[in-house]
């Protein structure tokens, strides 16, 4: 045990209170590191060798825009978050899990929204590594310690409400397009201009990510640590995704200005959404690690 002085009161702080929220072990870092390499390779080749892409022009443009953001934003955030987590930062863990969700989301798009091409195995490797990275990381998290790192004054219900709003608006946006199409005589009209047999955005949003975000919001509203971790991770993922959509819409529109699946007018809309959602994310991260950082600083001072 370490004796420290905080606010004039002597407190005894157990060393395990200073331990990392991610339990010891190399596997989460190895898998996420391999994911970063595979993602960089797949995204880099998709961006710099557009002749390898076999979809319609707008879809190829979308893919290249997504690849650019993965290289410039997604993978660097993943790497930085892993480094922060390695040093004991809970904020790093939130960003790490959110970045993994973002890369997994894009891996689904690369595998199922892109006609088969020479990079297919790289895309599959990215999807596999993203999925297993999430599973292994989740198994390595000490939720009790995560809960201890949250500020007692964190406005959990406010964050839960933000999550609910995102879920409701996103689901409504998709269902307003899907329901009229599937009830019509030509449901395939929903896919005009995409060159796809179905839309993997609709599938993964409605089947996986939005339900997950909703369940996390309910748990976060009740101040359950896993729910708050889910809210923080999904906010991170959503901000990254909005940046990606703003970029891929511009690339897709530039590749085919007349395409119904891309519009440059959506670029400022999603850029604004990214900035708007970055504010609650920053606030959320500010409410984490404060007590731990204070204890760690005091501990270092006591040993100096």
C-alpha positions in Angstrom: 0.0 0.0 0.0 1.1 3.6 -0.6 0.3 6.4 1.8 -0.5 9.7 0.1 -1.9 13.1 1.1 -4.9 14.3 -0.9 -6.7 17.5 0.0 -4.9 17.5 3.4 -6.4 14.2 4.4 -4.2 11.1 4.7 -5.5 8.3 2.5 -4.2 4.8 2.0 -4.4 3.8 -1.7 -4.0 0.3 -2.7 -1.6 -0.3 -5.5 -4.2 -2.2 -7.5 -6.3 0.9 -7.6 -3.6 2.3 -9.9 -3.6 -0.8 -12.1 -4.7 -0.6 -15.7 -8.4 -1.3 -16.6 -7.2 -3.7 -19.3 -5.8 -6.8 -17.6 -2.3 -7.9 -18.2 -1.7 -9.8 -21.4 -0.3 -9.2 -24.9 -3.1 -10.8 -27.0 -5.4 -7.7 -27.3 -2.4 -5.6 -28.4 -1.1 -8.3 -30.8 -4.5 -8.7 -32.5 -5.2 -5.0 -32.7 -1.7 -4.3 -34.0 -2.2 -7.0 -36.7 -5.6 -5.4 -37.5 -3.9 -2.0 -38.0 -1.4 -3.5 -40.4 -4.0 -5.4 -42.4 -6.3 -2.4 -42.5 -3.5 -0.1 -43.6 -2.6 -2.5 -46.4 -6.2 -3.0 -47.6 -7.1 0.7 -47.4 -3.8 1.8 -48.9 -4.0 -0.4 -51.9 -7.7 0.5 -52.4 -6.8 4.2 -52.4 -3.7 4.1 -54.5 -4.6 1.4 -56.9 -8.2 2.3 -57.9 -8.0 0.1 -61.0 -8.3 -2.9 -58.7 -11.8 -1.8 -57.7 -14.6 -3.4 -59.7 -17.8 -1.6 -58.5 -19.7 1.2 -60.1 -17.8 4.5 -60.2 -19.6 6.2 -57.3 -19.2 3.1 -55.1 -15.5 2.9 -55.9 -15.2 6.6 -55.0 -17.0 6.0 -51.7 -14.6 3.1 -50.9 -11.5 5.3 -51.7 -12.9 8.1 -49.5 -13.4 5.6 -46.6 -9.9 4.2 -47.2 -8.4 7.7 -46.9 -10.1 8.3 -43.5 -9.0 4.9 -42.3 -5.4 5.7 -43.1 -5.5 9.3 -41.8 -7.8 9.0 -38.8 -9.1 5.6 -38.0 -5.8 3.6 -37.8 -3.9 6.5 -36.0 -6.7 6.7 -33.4 -6.5 3.0 -32.9 -2.7 3.0 -32.5 -2.8 6.0 -30.1 -5.6 4.5 -28.0 -3.7 1.2 -27.7 -0.6 3.1 -26.5 -2.7 5.1 -23.9 -4.3 1.9 -22.7 -0.9 0.3 -22.3 0.0 3.2 -20.0 -3.1 2.7 -17.9 -5.5 5.2 -19.4 -9.2 4.4 -19.3 -9.8 7.1 -21.9 -7.5 5.1 -24.2 -9.7 2.0 -23.6 -12.8 3.9 -24.7 -11.2 5.2 -27.8 -9.6 1.8 -28.5 -12.9 0.0 -28.4 -14.6 2.7 -30.5 -11.9 2.6 -33.1 -12.2 -1.2 -33.3 -15.9 -0.8 -33.9 -15.2 1.7 -36.6 -12.7 -0.5 -38.4 -15.0 -3.5 -38.1 -17.9 -1.5 -39.6 -15.7 -0.5 -42.6 -14.4 -4.1 -43.0 -18.0 -5.2 -43.5 -18.4 -2.5 -46.2 -15.2 -3.6 -47.9 -16.3 -7.3 -47.9 -20.0 -6.8 -48.8 -20.4 -3.4 -50.5 -17.4 -4.0 -52.9 -17.6 -6.5 -55.7 -15.0 -9.3 -55.4 -11.6 -8.1 -56.4 -7.9 -8.9 -55.9 -7.9 -7.4 -52.4 -10.7 -9.6 -51.1 -8.5 -11.7 -48.7 -7.1 -8.5 -47.2 -10.7 -7.3 -46.6 -11.6 -10.6 -45.0 -8.5 -10.5 -42.8 -9.5 -7.1 -41.7 -13.0 -8.2 -40.8 -11.7 -11.3 -38.9 -9.1 -9.4 -37.0 -11.5 -6.7 -36.1 -14.1 -9.1 -34.8 -11.6 -11.1 -32.7 -9.9 -8.0 -31.5 -13.2 -6.8 -30.0 -13.9 -10.1 -28.4 -10.5 -10.5 -26.8 -10.4 -6.9 -25.7 -13.8 -7.1 -24.0 -12.7 -10.3 -22.2 -9.6 -8.4 -20.9 -11.5 -5.5 -19.4 -11.9 -5.2 -15.7 -15.4 -3.5 -15.5 -15.1 -2.9 -11.8 -12.0 -0.9 -12.2 -13.5 0.9 -15.2 -16.4 1.9 -13.0 -13.9 3.2 -10.4 -12.4 5.5 -13.0 -15.7 7.2 -13.7 -16.3 10.5 -12.1 -19.1 10.3 -9.4 -20.5 13.5 -11.0 -20.7 12.1 -14.5 -24.1 13.0 -16.0 -24.8 9.5 -17.1 -28.5 10.1 -17.9 -27.5 12.9 -20.2 -25.1 10.7 -22.1 -27.7 7.9 -22.3 -30.3 10.4 -23.7 -27.8 11.4 -26.4 -27.3 7.8 -27.3 -31.1 7.2 -27.5 -31.4 10.3 -29.8 -28.7 8.9 -32.1 -30.4 5.5 -32.2 -33.8 6.9 -32.9 -32.7 9.3 -35.6 -30.5 6.8 -37.4 -33.2 4.1 -37.3 -35.8 6.5 -38.5 -33.6 7.7 -41.4 -33.1 4.1 -42.6 -36.7 2.9 -42.0 -38.2 5.8 -43.9 -36.4 4.6 -47.0 -36.6 0.9 -46.4 -40.3 0.5 -45.5 -41.8 2.2 -48.6 -39.4 0.2 -50.8 -40.0 -3.2 -49.4 -43.8 -2.7 -49.5 -43.7 -1.7 -53.1 -43.7 -3.9 -56.2 -40.0 -3.0 -56.8 -38.0 -3.3 -53.5 -34.8 -3.3 -55.6 -35.5 0.4 -56.4 -33.8 1.0 -53.0 -30.5 -0.1 -54.6 -30.6 1.7 -57.9 -27.1 2.9 -58.9 -25.3 1.0 -56.2 -24.5 -2.2 -58.1 -25.3 -4.2 -54.9 -27.7 -7.1 -54.2 -28.4 -5.6 -50.7 -27.3 -2.7 -48.6 -24.8 -3.8 -45.8 -25.2 -0.4 -44.1 -28.9 -1.1 -43.4 -28.1 -4.7 -42.4 -25.4 -4.0 -39.8 -26.9 -0.8 -38.5 -30.4 -2.3 -37.9 -29.2 -5.7 -36.9 -26.1 -5.0 -34.8 -24.9 -1.5 -34.1 -28.2 0.4 -33.3 -29.5 -2.4 -31.0 -26.2 -2.5 -29.2 -26.1 1.3 -28.8 -29.7 1.2 -27.4 -28.9 -1.6 -24.9 -25.8 0.3 -23.8 -27.9 3.4 -23.4 -30.3 1.6 -21.1 -27.5 0.2 -19.0 -25.7 3.5 -19.0 -28.9 5.2 -17.8 -28.7 2.9 -14.8 -25.0 3.8 -14.3 -23.8 0.2 -15.1 -20.1 0.4 -16.1 -20.5 -1.8 -19.2 -23.2 0.4 -20.5 -21.2 3.6 -20.0 -18.2 1.9 -21.7 -20.5 1.0 -24.6 -21.8 4.6 -24.9 -18.3 6.0 -24.9 -17.1 3.5 -27.5 -20.2 4.0 -29.7 -19.8 7.8 -29.5 -16.2 7.4 -30.7 -17.2 5.1 -33.5 -20.0 7.4 -34.6 -17.7 10.4 -34.8 -15.2 8.5 -36.9 -18.0 7.2 -39.1 -19.4 10.7 -39.7 -15.9 11.9 -40.7 -15.7 8.9 -43.1 -19.1 9.5 -44.6 -18.4 13.2 -45.2 -15.3 12.1 -47.1 -16.7 9.2 -49.0 -19.7 11.2 -50.2 -17.3 13.8 -51.7 -15.2 11.1 -53.4 -18.2 9.2 -54.7 -19.8 12.4 -56.1 -16.6 13.4 -57.7 -16.3 9.9 -59.4 -19.9 10.1 -60.7 -21.7 13.4 -60.1 -25.0 12.0 -61.3 -25.1 9.0 -59.1 -28.0 8.6 -56.7 -25.8 6.9 -54.0 -23.4 9.9 -53.4 -23.9 13.6 -53.0 -21.3 16.3 -52.2 -24.1 18.2 -50.4 -23.9 15.6 -47.7 -20.2 16.3 -47.0 -20.8 19.5 -44.9 -23.8 17.8 -43.2 -21.8 14.9 -41.9 -18.8 17.1 -41.1 -21.1 19.1 -38.9 -22.5 16.0 -37.3 -18.9 14.8 -36.5 -18.1 18.1 -34.8 -21.4 18.1 -32.9 -20.9 14.6 -31.6 -17.3 15.2 -30.8 -18.4 17.6 -28.1 -20.3 15.0 -25.9 -17.5 12.6 -26.6 -14.9 15.1 -25.3 -17.1 15.7 -22.3 -17.5 12.0 -21.7 -13.7 11.4 -21.8 -13.2 14.4 -19.4 -15.3 12.5 -16.8 -13.0 9.6 -16.8 -9.6 9.0 -15.1 -9.7 12.1 -13.0 -9.3 10.3 -9.7 -6.8 7.9 -11.0 -4.6 10.6 -12.5 -4.7 12.5 -9.2 -3.7 9.4 -7.3 -1.0 8.6 -9.8 0.4 12.1 -9.6 0.4 12.1 -5.8 2.0 8.7 -5.8 4.8 9.8 -8.1 5.3 12.9 -5.9 5.6 10.8 -2.8 8.3 8.7 -4.4 10.3 11.6 -5.8 
